[in-house]
Amino acid sequence: MRTDKIATFIRENRKAAGLTQEEFAIRSGLGLRFVHDLEQGKETVRLDKVNQALAMFGMEAVPGRIEKKMEEQP
């Protein structure tokens, strides 16, 4: 799961909505610690909770192609 893209999406949209992390946590039904970890790009987050956060913006995590890093490409 590309947590860096999800982290950026959540953080930018939360701020655009004028919500603090605490307000977002309350409204989404998630813990403040989880919201903080998610926005920091922690790689070991629960997918169901990620989708709960994304649902606040009408989105969900779905399967997609893995993007190779530049140094990994032939």
Long-range contacts (C-beta under 8 A, 24 or more apart in sequence): 1-43, 1-47, 1-50, 1-61, 2-67, 3-38, 3-41, 3-42, 3-43, 3-45, 4-41, 6-38, 6-41, 6-50, 6-54, 6-61, 7-38, 7-39, 7-40, 7-41, 9-54, 9-57, 9-59, 10-35, 10-38, 10-39, 10-53, 10-54, 10-57, 11-39, 13-56, 13-57, 14-39, 24-53, 24-56, 27-56, 28-52, 28-53, 28-55, 28-56
